[in-house]
Amino acid sequence: MDPRDEAPDRDRLPTLLGERVALRWLEARDVDGLFTLFGDPKVTEYWSWPAYTARDQAARLLESIHAHFREGSLYQWGVVLRGEDRVIGTCTLASIDRTHLRAEVGFALASARWGRGLMGEALAVLIDHAFGPLGLRRLEADVDPRNHRSLALLERHGFRREGYLRERWRVGGEVQDSALLGLLARERPRPSDGRRTTPTSTP
Ligand SMILES: CC(C)(COP(=O)(O)OP(=O)(O)OC[C@H]1O[C@@H](n2cnc3c(N)ncnc32)[C@H](O)[C@@H]1OP(=O)(O)O)[C@@H](O)C(=O)NCCC(=O)NCCS
């Protein structure tokens, strides 16, 4: 099965709606937002690359997001507050595997917005989409074990710690370990009330 067959429009990702956030297709107009996001060392402290220092890096990221979407290996949505246009984060399904029906989740939110449950909402919407219309059966996350915010977020959504890989990354000269977490569709906690579980596409 090709998860893209389920998308209403194969040329771009569908917009997914939470109560306060929307996950939408990233456009050329979002380069500044991506630069602000990934240029913040607080956001990239445990990321797989150091903070951006030039806007061009964000432009190349967007090109790469679109190229990998066309290949079908990566779906990366921009996170916006509903009713606003500016991208304040991204939410990702990477290494999408259509044979084994699994993918890796990733997320980043502007540091000024942390601590309000916004990424929790976005992640819930992403998981619903992955296990619903996309038909995936397993989601994985690779997290720096010191990244307690991220680990807490994933565990709140039912991810279990499944493994520990030593010295897996080398970022900005620093070697980092990985905690590996997994969530199976069949063990997903029931969606909480007050949150849409049906992805909504917009023109
Ligand atoms: C990890 C990250 C996405 C978390 O974003 P977030 O929006 O703060 O996360 P949550 O949705 O889980 O928010 C939870 C916090 O908001 C609080 N909160 C406030 N209102 C809330 C609400 N309505 N619902 C849920 N939580 C709420 C919670 O109590 C919790 O606070 P705590 O962390 O002190 O316990 C963010 O810290 C980030 O972008 N980090 C850098 C990038 C990164 O490391 N990504 C992961 C790589 S694997």
Ligand as a Chemical Component Dictionary entry (heavy atoms), coordinates in Angstrom:
data_LIG
# 
_chem_comp.id                   LIG 
_chem_comp.type                 NON-POLYMER 
_chem_comp.pdbx_formal_charge   0 
_chem_comp.three_letter_code    LIG 
# 
loop_
_chem_comp_atom.comp_id 
_chem_comp_atom.atom_id 
_chem_comp_atom.alt_atom_id 
_chem_comp_atom.type_symbol 
_chem_comp_atom.charge 
_chem_comp_atom.model_Cartn_x 
_chem_comp_atom.model_Cartn_y 
_chem_comp_atom.model_Cartn_z 
_chem_comp_atom.pdbx_ordinal 
LIG C1  C1  C 0 9.571  18.667 22.816 1  
LIG C2  C2  C 0 8.678  19.861 22.483 2  
LIG C3  C3  C 0 8.116  19.714 21.091 3  
LIG C4  C4  C 0 7.535  19.911 23.501 4  
LIG O1  O1  O 0 6.596  20.961 23.139 5  
LIG P1  P1  P 0 5.418  21.374 24.139 6  
LIG O2  O2  O 0 4.312  21.985 23.339 7  
LIG O3  O3  O 0 5.967  22.161 25.258 8  
LIG O4  O4  O 0 5.015  19.932 24.667 9  
LIG P2  P2  P 0 3.661  19.427 25.279 10 
LIG O5  O5  O 0 2.545  19.539 24.341 11 
LIG O6  O6  O 0 3.992  18.079 25.781 12 
LIG O7  O7  O 0 3.444  20.452 26.487 13 
LIG C5  C5  C 0 3.474  19.931 27.739 14 
LIG C6  C6  C 0 3.680  20.979 28.786 15 
LIG O8  O8  O 0 2.674  21.985 28.664 16 
LIG C7  C7  C 0 1.861  22.013 29.853 17 
LIG N1  N1  N 0 0.502  22.321 29.420 18 
LIG C8  C8  C 0 -0.045 23.538 29.551 19 
LIG N2  N2  N 0 -1.275 23.523 29.023 20 
LIG C9  C9  C 0 -1.490 22.287 28.546 21 
LIG C10 C10 C 0 -2.579 21.649 27.885 22 
LIG N3  N3  N 0 -3.716 22.328 27.589 23 
LIG N4  N4  N 0 -2.469 20.348 27.526 24 
LIG C11 C11 C 0 -1.330 19.659 27.789 25 
LIG N5  N5  N 0 -0.265 20.190 28.413 26 
LIG C12 C12 C 0 -0.355 21.504 28.796 27 
LIG C13 C13 C 0 2.076  20.656 30.460 28 
LIG O9  O9  O 0 1.816  20.687 31.839 29 
LIG C14 C14 C 0 3.499  20.374 30.134 30 
LIG O10 O10 O 0 4.354  21.078 30.987 31 
LIG P3  P3  P 0 5.673  20.366 31.569 32 
LIG O11 O11 O 0 6.572  20.110 30.376 33 
LIG O12 O12 O 0 6.220  21.373 32.528 34 
LIG O13 O13 O 0 5.195  19.100 32.206 35 
LIG C15 C15 C 0 9.468  21.184 22.572 36 
LIG O14 O14 O 0 10.055 21.252 23.838 37 
LIG C16 C16 C 0 10.548 21.293 21.498 38 
LIG O15 O15 O 0 10.298 21.762 20.394 39 
LIG N6  N6  N 0 11.788 20.899 21.828 40 
LIG C17 C17 C 0 12.915 21.042 20.915 41 
LIG C18 C18 C 0 12.856 20.115 19.734 42 
LIG C19 C19 C 0 13.015 18.679 20.137 43 
LIG O16 O16 O 0 13.811 18.354 21.012 44 
LIG N7  N7  N 0 12.254 17.813 19.479 45 
LIG C20 C20 C 0 12.276 16.407 19.715 46 
LIG C21 C21 C 0 13.398 15.723 19.048 47 
LIG S1  S1  S 0 13.237 13.959 19.276 48 
# 
loop_
_chem_comp_bond.comp_id 
_chem_comp_bond.atom_id_1 
_chem_comp_bond.atom_id_2 
_chem_comp_bond.value_order 
_chem_comp_bond.pdbx_ordinal 
LIG C1  C2  SING 1  
LIG C2  C3  SING 2  
LIG C2  C4  SING 3  
LIG C2  C15 SING 4  
LIG C4  O1  SING 5  
LIG O1  P1  SING 6  
LIG P1  O2  DOUB 7  
LIG P1  O3  SING 8  
LIG P1  O4  SING 9  
LIG O4  P2  SING 10 
LIG P2  O5  DOUB 11 
LIG P2  O6  SING 12 
LIG P2  O7  SING 13 
LIG O7  C5  SING 14 
LIG C5  C6  SING 15 
LIG C6  O8  SING 16 
LIG C6  C14 SING 17 
LIG O8  C7  SING 18 
LIG C7  N1  SING 19 
LIG C7  C13 SING 20 
LIG N1  C8  SING 21 
LIG N1  C12 SING 22 
LIG C8  N2  DOUB 23 
LIG N2  C9  SING 24 
LIG C9  C10 SING 25 
LIG C9  C12 DOUB 26 
LIG C10 N3  SING 27 
LIG C10 N4  DOUB 28 
LIG N4  C11 SING 29 
LIG C11 N5  DOUB 30 
LIG N5  C12 SING 31 
LIG C13 O9  SING 32 
LIG C13 C14 SING 33 
LIG C14 O10 SING 34 
LIG O10 P3  SING 35 
LIG P3  O11 DOUB 36 
LIG P3  O12 SING 37 
LIG P3  O13 SING 38 
LIG C15 O14 SING 39 
LIG C15 C16 SING 40 
LIG C16 O15 DOUB 41 
LIG C16 N6  SING 42 
LIG N6  C17 SING 43 
LIG C17 C18 SING 44 
LIG C18 C19 SING 45 
LIG C19 O16 DOUB 46 
LIG C19 N7  SING 47 
LIG N7  C20 SING 48 
LIG C20 C21 SING 49 
LIG C21 S1  SING 50 
# 
